[in-house]
Amino acid sequence: MSNTVSALNGASAQGFVQIRDMGLQGMITLRGDLSASQFKKGVFGAIGGEMPGPGQINVSDGGNTAWMSPDELLIVVPYPQVKTKLDEIASGLGGVHHLAVDVSDARCMFSIAGEDALVREALAKLMPVDFSPEAFKPGQFRRSRMAQVAAAVWMAGEGEARVVCFRSVAQYVFDLLKGAAAPGSEVRYL
């Protein structure tokens, strides 16, 4: 049996911010009627915290729950907990129509950390999103394009952002982030 490894096996790069492959992350796509009270109750029972609204991510002890679309959530939990969380979701949702799929090995996650303004600047070079502190606060979540590929982003806290993309484009995204954070390329616009 082979060992499971992340897309870039922990790669990191230092520019005016630190870019780091976050290793194996448990990710579950959950689809259903997000407005249904029984659906909300089932998700709360499995993950905890509130159901995120559009463009939001909620962080709880049970995992992060991000609003992906009107009928889709992305749930991020520790990699070894995915099977247990899938069972808890199935149990909590009972007969409620839903689809819960382990997408952990199809995705990767990066951390971008450093001075808050510079983290935002590195991302702003690559995505058509207003990353100013007034427009993009912790708890907000965006799906967009990062150059030529789909990506999702949120601020994990002051001075740290998280980016999720497909595993198949992990090296491309890592290289984009490295280039955006190249030493000496700071604009300091934000």
Secondary structure, DSSP 8 states (H G I E B T S, - for coil): ------TTTT-EEESSSEEEE---EEEEEEEE-TT-HHHHHHHHHHH-S----TTBEEEETTEEEEEEETTEEEEEEEGGGHHHHHHHHHHHHTTS-EEEEE-GGGEEEEEEESSHHHHHHHHHTTSSS--STTTS-TTBEEEEEETTEEEEEEEEETTEEEEEEEGGGHHHHHHHHHHHT-TT------
